[in-house]
């Protein structure tokens, strides 16, 4: 079997934080011995969550069984979920910022028995819808629980109570067109008007449309007697 070194785009702070959570969880459960210490367990969990390494690859790399890898990852998800801030806590912390960014993302998943609720017509694949709040530097502030991928971003935001929380703390928020009319503090990008200078390609001049029902003809006599006058470039 061939092996190669790999890296996880995370800092040592993330590893230390998760290791402390796992250590506290083991003390509360009274676990006396495990094949991997909290640091090694945290490393394999981060490799799975951040890099998407499969259970089989992790089992071969850490010298344990596939069932053990599954149990280690499930054990680490519980304290991570408990340590995550709630929506009200995240919005309260964000009240010191000038504004926040709201957006939805689709996390790909494998196909399930009921495929239609998890199929996103926008992304053309199966997944779950997760709503995200970020600061002006694109740093994550809060992530919602997962909804089926077929759910629209506006419906997902309303179901999680995001517009109500932003309005409660009077926080300005920027979002895309999917969140139009979501709340009084959420500003979304508008659509450009037709035939406006913004919507026209650079260097292209739009000719005015004719207001009459008949076709426009070029004013003045024809260059050649006996021929019909030539029409102008009217777009009707």
N, C-alpha and C positions, 0 to 999 in steps of 0.2 A: 504494500500500500504506500502511495506517495503522500508526503506531507509538505506543507508550506506554511510560512508565517503569515499571520493576518493581523489586522488592527481594527479597533472599534473607535469611531469618531466621537468619543466621549472623554471627559476629563476624569482624573483620579477622584475628584470630589463626588461624582456620581457613584463610583464603586464603593467609596467609604460610606456614603449615605445608605445605600442598599445593604451593605454588609452589617451596619448597625441595626437596621430594621430586622434582618434575619436573625441576628444574635439575640435580640430582645424576644423575638417570637419563639426561638428555641428554649430560652429560659422560662418563658411562660408556660410552654407545653411540657417542660421537663424532659426534653430529649437529651439523653446522656451521650450518645455517640452517633456520628454520621460519617459516611465515607469521605465527604468533602466538607471542609470548614466553611464558615460563612463567606469568607473572601472568595474562595473558588466557586461556591454556589452563586454568588453575585456575578462573577465573571461570566459564567455560562448563561445566566438569565439575561444579562445585557447583550451577550452575543446573539441570543435568539431574538430579543425584542428590537435591537438596533440593526443588526446585520441580516436577520432572517435566516440564521442557520437552522437546519432541520434537526430533529431529534436524533436521527441516525449519525449525522456528522458530529454532533456534540457528544454523543455516547462514545464514539470512537476517540475523540480528542481528550476527554476527561477520564476515560477508563471505567465507565459505569454502564449500566444497562439502559435501554431506551425507556423502560418503565420508570427507572429512577430519575431520568432527565425530565420526564413528564411531571413526576411528583415534585421535583425541586422547583420547576417553573410555576406550577400551580400554587405552591406554598409561598413563593415570593410575590405573586400578584396580589394576594390579600393585604399584606401590610403596605404595599405601594398604593393600592386603591384607598386604604384608610388614611394614608398620609396626604392624599391629594386634597386641595382646598375645595370647598363648596362654591357654588356660583355667587352667593352673596358675599362670601369672604373674598373671592377674587375681584369682584366688582368694587367692593369697599377699598381694597388695596389699590385698585386702578383709579380711584377717584382723585388721586394726587397727580395723575398724568393729564396731559392736554387732551388727548383723545386715544381711543383704542380702535383696533381693526377686528371686524367680525367676518368670518369666512367659513365655508363648509368644505370638507374634503371627503373623498371616497377611499376607504381602506379595502383593498382587494381581498377576497376570500375565495375559498373553494366552493364549488356548487353544492347546494343542499337539496333536500327533497322538494321543498317548496321554493322553486326558483324565482317565480315572478316577483314576490315582495323584495327580493334582494338584488334584482337586476336593475341597473341604472341605464336608462335610455340615453342619458347624456354622455356617459363614459363608455357605453357599449360593453359592459362587463358586470359581473356580480361583485357586490361589496356591501359595506355598511357605511352609513352617513354619520360623520362626527363633526360637530360644530366647535369652532376654535375661536378664542379671544386672544389677541396678541397686542403688544405695545407698539410704539412707533418705531422700534428697532427690530420688529418681527420676533421678539422673544415671547415664548408661550406663557400665557397667564392662566388659562383654564381650557380644559377640553371636556366635552360633554360625553355622556354615555352613548353607546352605539345604537343607531336605528337602522331599519332596512334601507338598502341603497336606493329603492324606488321612491323614498320620501323626498319631497322637494325641500330645498334649503330653508325657504320661508316657513313652511309648515314645521320643520324640525326646530327652528329657532323659537317659534311660538310655543311648541310643546315643551321645550325646556325652560320657558319663561325668561329668555334672554332679553327681549325688548322691555319687559316689565322691570327687570332688575336694573337695566341701564337708565330707564326713566326714573326709577326710585332714587338713585344716587346722582341723577342729572349729569351723566357722563356722555360726552360727544363720541359718536362712533361712525366710522366709515365702512361701507360695504359695497358690494357690486350690485348690479341691477336685479339680482334674484331677491333682494331684501327691500324692494320698493314698497313704501307704505307700511313698513314693519313697525315703526314707532316714531315718536316725535324727535328723539335724539339720534336716530340713525339716518345718516345721509348716504344716499346711493347715487351712482353715476347715472345721469339722464341720457336719453337718446338724442342724437343730432337730428335737427329738422331736415326734411328733404329739400334738395336744391340749395341748401345753405352753403356758404363758403367752406365750412368745416368739413362737410360731407363730400365735397367735390375733390377728385384727384388733383394733385398739383399740376398746374399748367393747362387745365381743361376749362374752357369757358362754356357755360350752359346758355344756349340760345333761349330767348323768351318764347313761350308757347302762344299760339294764336288764340284769341278769345272768340273769334267768329266761327260759325259753323262751316263756312266755305273755305277753300284753300287759298292761301295768300299767293298773289302773283307779283312778279317784279314790276315796279312802276315804270312807266315810260314805254315808248313804242319798241317793237321787236326789231332786232338788227336786220332780219331778212324779211321782206314783205311777203305776205301770204302764209307765214308760219305762225303757229300758236305761241303766245308768250310763255317764257320759261317760268316755272314755279321757283319760289324762293326756298330757302332751307327750313321751312316751317316743320315742326315735329309732329303735327297733327296727321 
